[in-house]
Amino acid sequence: MTVLQAVSLANGIASRVWGPLDEPVEDTVLRKLQWYRDGGEVSDRQWSDVLGILMAQGGRLDEGYLRQWSDALRLSDLLDRALRELQGA
């Protein structure tokens, strides 16, 4: 297997597990919030991932996009909670 083939295979596996590698970070946050909700809001892994992404991205996130889609997906309460937790940290 060539390096190019290995990278292509790894990208394909990652896309199936985490989503497309080139998806906007905001979509990753929304997807993780959805997984957290779907899992009964008990997954420390999903919640810590959301907080970690929000903290790492800081002001670079498109908050309007996050708010629009979190409203549409009925996740705005979780997004607000995550943002409040970061403000208190």
N, C-alpha and C positions, 0 to 999 in steps of 0.2 A: 504494500500500500504506500503510495506516495504521500508526502506531506500535505499536498493539496487535497487528496482524497480523504485523509484523516481529518483535516479541518472541515471539509464539507460534511463528513459524517457527524462530527461533533456538533456542528451548527444545526444539523437536522434533528439530532437527539435533543439538544437544548431547546429548539423551537417547539418540539412536542411536549416537553416538560414545563418550560417556563414561558413559552410564547416566542414570537419572532424576536431575534436579537436586535433588530433595528426598530422595534416598536417604541413609541414615545414613552419616556419614563412615567408620564402621567397615566398612561394606560396600564402600566405595570402596577402602579399604586391602586388604581381602580379594580384591577383583577384580583389583587391580594385582599383588598377590602371585601370583594364579593366572596372570595374563598373563606375569609374569616366569618362573614355572615352565614354562608351556607353551612359551615362547620359548627354552628351553634355559638359562635363568638367565644370559643374557648381555646383556640390554637395560639399559644404563645409564639410559635414560629411565624405565623402570618402577621400577627400584630407587631412583633419586633421587626420584621422585614419592612412593614409599612413605615414605622417610626424611623428606622435606619435610612430608608430611601429619602423620606422627607427631610431628615436632618442633613444628610449628605448633599442633597440638591439645593437646600437653602432657598434663596430667592430666585433660583433659575427655573422653578416650576411655573407652568402656566396655570395660575390659581383660578382664573376664569373658566378654563377648560375643565379643571378638576371639579369645580363647583357645578358647572352645567351638567356634566355627566354623572356626578354623584347624586344630583337631584333626580335625573332621569332614571338612574338605576336604584333609587331609594337607598342610597348609601351616605347621604349627606350628614346624618347623625354620627356615623363612624368617622367620616373625614373631619368633622368639627371636633370630635373627641380627640383624634390623633393630633390635630393642630394645637388644641389646648394643652395636651400633655407635653408637647414640645416647648410651648411657651413657659410652662412651669418648670422645665428641666434646667 
